[in-house]
Amino acid sequence: MPALPYKPGDVIKHAEMNLAEGGSLQRGMNFRPRGRASVFLMSTRRGAPYNDRVEEDGRILVYEGHDVLRNEARDPKFVDQTATSPKGRPTQNGHFFNAARAFKTKKAPAESIRVYEKIRDGIWVYNGVFRLLDAWLEQAGVRKVYKFKLELSDDQVADVQPAATDDENTRMIPSFVKQEVWKWDKGRCRLCGSNKNLHFDHIIPWSRGGSSLTADNIQLLCAQQNLAKHDRIEYNTSLRGQQQPLAPEPAVVPV
């Protein structure tokens, strides 16, 4: 899998995501596009078209499959999701379902999938490399939908440049936490006020008892402040509510 210029938790724009992936991503599920790494685009925002969810303190992502095309049904939300197209070819659901089954039957290694999450219009977060562990079809109201179980890979270093540090990237930060932190920090680095090269940072690392599940332990840092934090021997690891806000009042956040 080609290396990316991002690490889990980095905030990026849609155009930057497309550039990193070597082409325009027009759909949420992308099975090995142009022979490159598979990609999922996710969102758990209110009004999101699919029911994705995060489990086990951010280690597990359960991703919902995608609907039939609008030219195949009057209302795709009332039609079962499919694994094959009307012409008998695998849909994106079918490709990923087959990959999960191949892994379950030990015929192939787990499919590696890069996951990006939309947190605001024009604002995305790179969530990291996940391994596809399982897939199934389940009843959801009047129809059946595909579900895909992914686990955050322990081997992010091989897929990401610069290399991720310690265990900060072993837990995915839930969407509601990212959205709350973005609002609190006004889309800027909490320490210097920059709106460039932002990253969702754990104030207290997981190894020291920090959590990914509360906005009190997450802050926005720019790349420079993030590197400076890891380089310093001593660092104020108080929770957000115990720290004094340091960033100046920001201007309008570009999208």
C-alpha distance (Angstrom), angle and dihedral (degrees) to the residues before:
residue distance angle dihedral
M1 . . .
P2 3.84 . .
A3 3.79 115.7 .
L4 3.79 120.6 -104.1
P5 3.80 127.4 -142.2
Y6 3.82 88.6 -128.2
K7 3.77 138.9 74.4
P8 3.82 127.3 -152.1
G9 3.78 111.3 -71.7
D10 3.81 95.9 29.3
V11 3.81 115.9 138.2
I12 3.81 114.3 -133.8
K13 3.79 141.2 167.0
H14 3.79 123.9 -112.0
A15 3.81 91.8 -110.5
E16 3.80 90.6 52.7
M17 3.80 90.5 50.5
N18 3.80 91.2 51.7
L19 3.80 91.1 48.3
A20 3.81 91.7 50.9
E21 3.80 91.5 49.1
G22 3.79 94.3 47.2
G23 3.79 98.7 -116.9
S24 3.78 147.2 25.7
L25 3.81 114.7 -59.9
Q26 3.80 104.8 -146.6
R27 3.80 98.3 167.2
G28 3.78 137.2 43.2
M29 3.82 97.9 -119.7
N30 3.78 118.0 53.6
F31 3.80 118.0 175.3
R32 3.80 109.3 -159.9
P33 3.82 95.0 -39.9
R34 3.80 111.8 -152.6
G35 3.80 87.9 -8.5
R36 3.81 92.3 -60.1
A37 3.81 131.1 119.2
S38 3.79 118.9 -55.7
V39 3.81 115.4 -104.1
F40 3.81 135.4 -158.5
L41 3.79 122.7 -165.3
M42 3.80 111.5 -157.6
S43 3.78 141.6 179.8
T44 3.79 134.5 179.0
R45 3.81 93.9 -177.6
R46 3.78 119.8 129.6
G47 3.78 107.8 -81.8
A48 3.81 94.4 22.6
P49 3.84 109.8 154.7
Y50 3.82 94.7 -128.1
N51 3.78 136.0 43.4
D52 3.81 104.8 -118.2
R53 3.80 118.1 165.0
V54 3.80 140.3 -174.7
E55 3.82 122.2 -135.0
E56 3.81 141.1 178.8
D57 3.80 97.0 34.9
G58 3.79 92.5 -54.1
R59 3.81 99.3 -47.0
I60 3.81 95.4 105.3
L61 3.80 130.3 52.9
V62 3.80 120.2 -168.2
Y63 3.78 105.7 -160.9
E64 3.79 123.5 -165.7
G65 3.79 119.6 -133.1
H66 3.77 122.7 -119.2
D67 3.79 131.1 -97.4
V68 3.78 129.4 -111.3
L69 3.79 115.1 -86.7
R70 3.80 118.5 -84.4
N71 3.78 91.2 -115.0
E72 3.81 88.9 59.4
A73 3.81 98.7 54.6
R74 3.78 138.0 21.6
D75 3.80 90.5 -129.6
P76 3.83 114.0 12.2
K77 3.84 90.9 -164.8
F78 3.82 89.5 70.1
V79 3.81 95.8 48.1
D80 3.81 128.6 81.6
Q81 3.77 114.5 -103.0
T82 3.78 111.5 -112.2
A83 3.79 138.5 -142.3
T84 3.81 94.4 -153.8
S85 3.78 134.6 42.3
P86 3.83 123.2 -123.4
K87 3.81 86.1 -94.2
G88 3.80 91.3 56.2
R89 3.79 97.0 -107.6
P90 3.82 121.4 133.1
T91 3.77 114.7 -94.3
Q92 3.79 119.7 -146.0
N93 3.81 86.0 -91.1
G94 3.78 88.7 53.7
H95 3.78 95.3 48.9
F96 3.80 93.8 51.0
F97 3.82 93.2 40.6
N98 3.81 90.1 54.3
A99 3.81 90.5 47.9
A100 3.80 90.8 52.1
R101 3.79 91.8 48.6
A102 3.81 91.0 49.1
F103 3.80 89.2 54.7
K104 3.81 93.3 45.6
T105 3.80 91.0 52.2
K106 3.84 91.4 45.4
K107 3.78 92.5 -117.1
A108 3.80 93.7 121.8
P109 3.81 140.1 10.1
A110 3.78 118.5 -96.1
E111 3.79 113.2 -75.6
S112 3.81 111.4 -109.4
I113 3.79 113.0 -135.7
R114 3.78 128.6 -173.4
V115 3.79 110.9 -141.4
Y116 3.80 127.0 -153.7
E117 3.80 123.0 -175.9
K118 3.78 128.4 -153.2
I119 3.80 110.7 -139.2
R120 3.81 99.8 164.7
D121 3.79 136.7 1.6
G122 3.79 105.2 -68.3
I123 3.83 92.9 2.1
W124 3.80 121.7 104.0
V125 3.80 134.9 172.2
Y126 3.79 125.1 -147.5
N127 3.82 104.2 -130.4
G128 3.79 96.9 -173.6
V129 3.79 140.6 -116.9
F130 3.80 116.6 -36.5
R131 3.81 132.0 -170.5
L132 3.80 118.3 -131.7
L133 3.81 106.3 -128.0
D134 3.79 106.5 166.5
A135 3.80 146.0 -5.1
W136 3.79 134.3 -163.8
L137 3.80 144.5 163.2
E138 3.81 117.0 -114.4
Q139 3.78 138.2 178.2
A140 3.82 114.6 -101.7
G141 3.77 111.2 177.2
V142 3.79 110.4 -60.4
R143 3.78 95.9 -9.0
K144 3.80 144.8 42.9
V145 3.79 123.1 -108.4
Y146 3.78 134.6 -171.8
K147 3.79 120.4 -115.6
F148 3.80 125.1 -162.3
K149 3.80 122.6 -161.3
L150 3.79 115.4 -149.3
E151 3.79 130.9 -179.6
L152 3.79 123.0 -152.7
S153 3.80 105.6 -109.9
D154 3.79 119.1 -118.0
D155 3.80 88.2 -147.6
Q156 3.81 102.3 72.0
V157 3.81 93.2 136.5
A158 3.79 94.1 71.3
D159 3.80 91.1 53.8
V160 3.80 104.2 36.6
Q161 3.79 135.7 61.1
P162 2.97 125.1 -127.8
A163 3.79 94.7 36.1
A164 3.80 116.4 -106.2
T165 3.79 116.8 -114.2
D166 3.83 130.1 -123.0
D167 3.81 116.1 -45.8
E168 3.80 101.3 -38.9
N169 3.80 90.3 107.0
T170 3.81 97.1 50.3
R171 3.82 92.8 87.6
M172 3.78 127.2 52.0
I173 3.80 113.1 -134.8
P174 3.84 109.3 -124.5
S175 3.80 117.9 -113.5
F176 3.79 96.0 -115.7
V177 3.81 89.7 55.4
K178 3.82 92.4 50.0
Q179 3.79 91.6 48.8
E180 3.80 92.6 49.1
V181 3.81 92.9 47.3
W182 3.81 91.2 47.5
K183 3.80 89.0 53.6
W184 3.82 93.9 45.7
D185 3.80 94.1 47.7
K186 3.81 92.3 38.9
G187 3.80 92.9 -129.7
R188 3.80 93.8 -61.8
C189 3.78 140.3 103.2
R190 3.77 107.2 -80.8
L191 3.79 93.0 -141.7
C192 3.80 104.1 44.1
G193 3.80 106.8 9.0
S194 3.82 96.6 -117.9
N195 3.81 118.3 150.2
K196 3.82 94.3 -160.7
N197 3.83 128.4 100.5
L198 3.81 94.4 -3.2
H199 3.79 125.4 -171.8
F200 3.81 134.1 -172.1
D201 3.81 102.2 -120.6
H202 3.81 131.1 -165.7
I203 3.81 108.2 -127.9
I204 3.81 90.9 -158.4
P205 3.85 110.9 28.8
W206 3.78 120.3 -123.0
S207 3.81 90.4 -113.0
R208 3.81 89.6 60.3
G209 3.76 95.1 49.4
G210 3.79 98.3 -86.6
S211 3.80 120.6 148.0
S212 3.79 134.4 -137.9
L213 3.80 90.5 -158.4
T214 3.80 100.3 72.8
A215 3.79 129.3 62.1
D216 3.82 88.5 -142.4
N217 3.81 88.5 74.9
I218 3.82 98.8 43.2
Q219 3.79 128.7 75.4
L220 3.79 138.7 169.1
L221 3.81 113.9 -110.2
C222 3.78 129.8 175.3
A223 3.80 118.8 -127.4
Q224 3.79 93.0 -100.0
Q225 3.81 94.6 51.7
N226 3.80 91.6 42.4
L227 3.79 91.8 55.0
A228 3.80 91.3 44.6
K229 3.79 90.2 52.4
H230 3.80 92.7 54.6
D231 3.81 92.0 43.9
R232 3.79 94.3 53.7
I233 3.80 116.9 89.6
E234 3.78 92.0 -150.8
Y235 3.77 122.0 40.4
N236 3.79 133.3 167.2
T237 3.80 102.0 -106.8
S238 3.77 96.0 178.4
L239 3.76 116.5 134.5
R240 3.80 118.3 -97.4
G241 3.80 92.7 -99.3
Q242 3.82 90.2 55.5
Q243 3.82 95.2 49.3
Q244 3.77 129.8 81.7
P245 3.83 113.8 -119.2
L246 3.79 108.4 -110.4
A247 3.79 106.1 179.8
P248 3.82 120.7 96.1
E249 3.77 121.4 -118.7
P250 3.83 104.6 -75.2
A251 3.76 130.4 -131.6
V252 3.80 124.2 -129.0
V253 3.82 112.6 -45.0
P254 3.84 111.9 -122.1
V255 3.81 115.9 -129.9
